[in-house]
Amino acid sequence: MCPEHNRYELSVIVPTLNEAALIDALLRSLADQRGPNLEVLICDGGSTDATVEKALDIAVELPFPLRVITGEKGRGRQMNAGVRAAQGEYLLFLHADSLFPDQQALSTALKTLQQEI
């Protein structure tokens, strides 16, 4: 996809499997970020806890679109499913336990990446 046709600057792809204890904190940390126009894709590999439900419950409070993609277990399969669904110019893969104490972290990283390219 050409950059000018992308809807988002950044697609954040999070492969999950039974991450109910962590998903809320990650999504709230991403919601506090200032800067890039982003989307978040939760790529679930068949969680048996409330990972998907928790993500969907908080989705209405988020300043970005959140999509949940369900599929086969396997980090590679899950990340590939996220890539296929992503609409962003750049991709960022995160673990569910990731947090960003600096509200400019994603903006700064994206600017640095763009300058280096």
Legacy VTK file of the C-alpha trace (Angstrom):
# vtk DataFile Version 3.0
C-alpha trace
ASCII
DATASET POLYDATA
POINTS 117 float
0.000 0.000 0.000
1.368 3.416 -0.892
1.840 5.774 2.084
-0.538 8.362 0.647
-3.345 5.769 0.704
-2.850 4.745 4.322
-5.436 5.855 6.847
-3.012 5.849 9.779
0.597 6.819 10.368
1.111 3.862 12.674
-0.450 0.438 13.117
0.289 -1.067 16.519
0.053 -4.858 16.365
-0.233 -6.781 19.632
-0.248 -10.594 19.500
-2.090 -11.883 22.575
-2.795 -15.157 24.315
-4.359 -14.960 27.780
-3.269 -11.377 28.479
-6.376 -10.220 30.380
-4.256 -9.017 33.307
-2.172 -6.739 31.063
-4.281 -5.560 28.129
-6.044 -2.709 29.925
-2.785 -1.070 31.048
-1.277 -1.333 27.565
-4.305 0.226 25.876
-4.492 3.051 28.427
-0.768 3.707 27.987
-1.261 3.939 24.211
-4.274 6.218 24.734
-2.028 8.660 26.620
0.351 8.980 23.670
0.457 12.342 21.900
1.212 12.616 18.245
0.795 9.902 15.678
-2.533 8.996 14.156
-2.660 5.313 15.041
-4.758 2.198 15.054
-4.328 -0.792 17.351
-4.811 -4.387 16.286
-5.131 -7.029 18.986
-4.292 -10.324 17.284
-5.564 -13.010 19.601
-4.509 -16.625 19.332
-7.449 -18.167 21.167
-7.321 -16.734 24.672
-9.324 -18.640 27.246
-9.383 -15.712 29.688
-11.068 -12.337 29.202
-8.386 -10.775 26.959
-10.694 -10.109 24.018
-13.624 -8.989 26.178
-11.451 -6.557 28.156
-9.996 -5.077 24.970
-13.438 -4.614 23.447
-14.849 -3.142 26.672
-12.224 -0.399 26.791
-12.366 0.271 23.031
-15.150 2.858 23.374
-12.919 4.962 25.657
-9.902 4.984 23.354
-8.915 7.911 21.091
-7.958 5.484 18.312
-9.678 2.601 16.559
-9.115 -0.826 18.067
-9.720 -4.003 16.133
-9.537 -7.540 17.459
-8.443 -10.218 15.050
-8.803 -13.815 16.164
-6.956 -16.690 14.614
-4.605 -19.570 15.195
-2.219 -19.614 18.105
1.384 -18.815 17.242
3.112 -15.467 17.562
4.213 -15.460 13.907
0.743 -16.335 12.637
-0.817 -13.683 14.853
1.634 -10.980 13.781
1.129 -11.890 10.111
-2.647 -11.582 10.566
-2.070 -8.125 12.030
0.113 -7.097 9.106
-2.551 -8.198 6.625
-5.200 -6.131 8.426
-3.028 -3.074 9.149
-3.828 0.206 7.444
-0.892 2.221 8.754
2.160 3.462 6.932
4.430 2.061 9.658
4.044 -1.028 11.839
4.913 -1.388 15.515
4.777 -4.808 17.171
4.290 -4.750 20.947
4.014 -7.276 23.741
0.931 -6.898 25.919
3.119 -5.902 28.880
4.491 -2.816 27.107
3.975 0.582 28.748
4.986 4.104 27.688
5.625 6.476 30.605
6.644 9.232 28.133
3.577 10.573 26.310
5.785 11.542 23.358
7.485 8.142 22.993
5.683 7.013 19.844
5.811 10.447 18.256
9.550 10.762 18.904
10.247 7.236 17.639
8.189 7.778 14.493
9.950 11.090 13.702
13.341 9.449 14.203
12.393 6.554 11.934
11.134 8.922 9.231
14.353 10.964 9.377
16.507 7.848 9.094
14.575 6.534 6.121
LINES 1 118
117 0 1 2 3 4 5 6 7 8 9 10 11 12 13 14 15 16 17 18 19 20 21 22 23 24 25 26 27 28 29 30 31 32 33 34 35 36 37 38 39 40 41 42 43 44 45 46 47 48 49 50 51 52 53 54 55 56 57 58 59 60 61 62 63 64 65 66 67 68 69 70 71 72 73 74 75 76 77 78 79 80 81 82 83 84 85 86 87 88 89 90 91 92 93 94 95 96 97 98 99 100 101 102 103 104 105 106 107 108 109 110 111 112 113 114 115 116
